[in-house]
Amino acid sequence: MNTATLTETTDAKTAQFYSDVIDGLKSTPKRLQSKYFYDANGDKIFQELMNCEEYYPTNCELEIFSKKTAELAAAIAGDGGPFDLIELGAGDAMKSAYLLRYLLEQGVDFTYMPIDISDNVICYLNETLPQTLPGLQIIGLNGEYFNMLEEAERLSTRRKVVMFLGSNVGNMPVPEAIGFIKELNRHLSPGDMLLIGIDLKKSPKTVLAAYNDKEGITKRFNLNLLLRINKELNANFNVEHFDHYATYDPETGACKSYLVSTEAQTVHIGNEVIRFEKDEYIFMEISQKFTIAETEQMALEANFTPVRELFDSKKWFMDAVWLA
Ligand code: AVI
């Protein structure tokens, strides 16, 4: 990509970010989109979060990938023929690496296609994975999920297994999540599969603690979006004047995060002025939790058939294989 195109892309991304932020903060109630948490600083804070005592989902899914690798591999094997293993939002591929290593050891013919919105992530994976996993065929795809899935379809006609891990599906309200999975299904053919990581309903105290950690990492994670807005959109949020508040409703399974304005204040973002009442909140993120039955219902509504469910030892997290 030449420099001109790169600049254009960055400008378009910033324009979209600005319009989403202004739309969200002019709505009632105010809201921001959690997909914007992940700038370079947000990525670092999320890494800290994944290592903190209360945030259990990463360790639970890591346990499934490290201890039940053979079962996972068998569940996605299909008829044993070659396939493409496509990962949406691959990140550092730490969990998937267990499965990739196992498949290589078994001599399975597959190509790993990580998709990520961050070009840093894709460059890192393209460079490092073939070194740590000799013999790995990898094609990294940098861009939006569905655009890159179409790119994967253009590149190969082999059977597809799509991985969507980490309970990222929970960061959408349920109707949107079903719409997203339906759209995924439209990009797949009969025999293709989805390997999806889903956080399950459990003790409400355990869930709430994971999103309200003692050290305040989740608070920093949320406030970082205000700092990103300051930096990228010429705004003047004072993060000292916002507090983090998390709730979990065990009935619906919705865990929600908010930033609450601790005083009446005015914030400038570019040419826009946003007013906050004291105690007015910004809705920041949903992290939806499910029962097993709810996930099966979701699969069926999105035209998939659930074929295998694997759990960690506490049964707090599930990796399910759904057939298209
Ligand atoms: C990425 N996603 C699945 C995380 C979650 O658990 O909802 C993001 C997160 N937000 C606060 N803590 C972690």
Residues whose N, C-alpha, C, O or C-beta is under 5 A from the ligand:
A	BS01	AVI	G166 S167 N168 A210 I286 S287
